[in-house]
Amino acid sequence: MDRIIVVGAGIVGASVAYALSQKGVPVTVLEAQRPAAGTSRASFAWPNANEKLPREYFALNAAGLAEHHVLADTLGGDWFHPTGNLEVVTGSERRDHQHAKVARLQDWGYRAELISEVRARELVPDLALPDSASYAFYPDEGWVAAPVLIHRLLEVAQASGATVRFPMRVDALDVQNGRVAGVIVDGEHLAAGLVIDCTGPAAGRFLDPLGISIARQRSPGLLVVTEPVPTCLSRVVHAPGVHLRPDGAGRVLIGSEDVDATLPEEGDITEEIHADSSWCRELLRRAQAVLPVLAGARIEAVRLGWRPLPADGRSAVGPVPGLSGYYLVFTHSGVTLGPRLGRLVAGEVVTGQACPELAPFRPDRLLEGHEPARRDRGAHR
Ligand SMILES: Cc1cc2nc3c(=O)[nH]c(=O)nc-3n(C[C@H](O)[C@H](O)[C@H](O)COP(=O)(O)OP(=O)(O)OC[C@H]3O[C@@H](n4cnc5c(N)ncnc54)[C@H](O)[C@@H]3O)c2cc1C
């Protein structure tokens, strides 16, 4: 089989390269910065199918979560923490939503349970529980140390013959006679039988000069990491207005969809977002209210990422009609989905058979002229 070039070494590119290498395909990964330098290093990295709709997108994410459990056994390494997700909600509307969701997930064969306050305390003893709250627990979920997983995937891929080159920025696709014949790097042509675009938020941008436009949303996401604190927090927690999880050696990673919804969407906002900015202080304040051990804790790191977000919020995976030699993998929830998509994409590429599981997620629905429904801001995890 001809060499395949995978552009981008985030969780998606690393997963695709790993899966191809396990099928004996010659593969080269080209990464502009270094592996795990993009959104994958700034992710909450909670593998889940918790709020994923419609049914086929739920099914893809549920398979994505299951794939992590399998991969942890196959790959080894200390990157997967399937310690579960505790959800705390207040107010009758949110409680009704939670109860309906748990019933739906159970009906669809996904492990989810309503639990008592006593059980919630046992699961996360450090938490300050609000009055009249309702609790659910999702035992198969957890968190992934995404950069560690990326390293492991690339390590095994390289041991199986893959080449990983960085820093090496791909400037353009090399299109000859209407077919992608490779990529252009520093004016040089690198030939490939197939180019798989796994460039995260930039995925599909190579198509712009060809007059092909993939409909997308801009979606910044902010997380802060505290200094190490004396906590036994070991699980993902979703509390009213804030979510948090451990991030190694007593550090706590904090995010909030409400705070994300207030971030500027345009321009370069990296200078504006620092530990003392109102957004970061608000995240810490919200987390302190549910995890009192954070009182007085400092913010050690700020992580701002751009979600790779197709216009309708769902994955865009596959060839682009009218352009052979090119394959797009553009997805949000890439930590959940990366390993599963890697397996499906490799299978499709090697056999030439279209994978039914990917049928609802083809890029053609996002091409100019199509008008996919946009999802609301703030519901992107
Ligand atoms: C705040 C936040 C929270 C999130 N929480 C979750 C969550 O809980 N669960 C979940 O599943 N997902 C979550 N996500 C989404 C998830 O992190 C992303 O979908 C995933 O990391 C995307 O991975 P990727 O490999 O596609 O992109 P990236 O990690 O961005 O990797 C793309 C790589 O391509 C490289 N690249 C770009 N252009 C070029 C070029 N021209 N040449 C060569 N290389 C190039 C970049 O340098 C980068 O390394 C979250 C995202 C954010 C921002």
The ligand as an ORCA input file, in Angstrom:
! r2SCAN-3c Opt
* xyz 0 1
  C     -11.877     23.438     27.097
  C     -12.081     22.158     26.318
  C     -12.625     21.054     26.946
  C     -12.808     19.880     26.234
  N     -13.313     18.805     26.907
  C     -13.450     17.636     26.256
  C     -13.907     16.489     26.980
  O     -14.168     16.556     28.183
  N     -14.021     15.326     26.292
  C     -13.706     15.233     24.956
  O     -13.828     14.152     24.393
  N     -13.269     16.302     24.262
  C     -13.139     17.494     24.879
  N     -12.693     18.581     24.208
  C     -12.426     18.462     22.749
  C     -11.136     17.731     22.481
  O     -10.122     18.218     23.324
  C     -10.751     17.923     21.020
  O     -11.812     17.472     20.180
  C      -9.495     17.143     20.658
  O      -8.426     17.467     21.530
  C      -9.099     17.430     19.215
  O      -7.961     16.662     18.901
  P      -7.276     16.811     17.498
  O      -6.170     15.831     17.442
  O      -8.299     16.797     16.427
  O      -6.719     18.322     17.488
  P      -5.411     18.945     18.162
  O      -5.157     18.373     19.505
  O      -5.556     20.432     18.060
  O      -4.237     18.453     17.227
  C      -4.044     18.981     15.926
  C      -2.560     19.054     15.668
  O      -2.370     19.450     14.310
  C      -1.230     20.284     14.253
  N      -1.336     21.089     13.024
  C      -2.221     22.081     12.737
  N      -1.985     22.578     11.496
  C      -0.930     21.879     10.984
  C      -0.208     21.942      9.761
  N      -0.541     22.817      8.795
  N       0.824     21.095      9.571
  C       1.159     20.186     10.532
  N       0.512     20.096     11.728
  C      -0.517     20.923     11.955
  C      -1.332     21.116     15.530
  O      -0.063     21.649     15.877
  C      -1.851     20.104     16.535
  O      -0.814     19.471     17.245
  C     -12.471     19.784     24.869
  C     -11.901     20.889     24.239
  C     -11.706     22.058     24.947
  C     -11.089     23.245     24.264
*
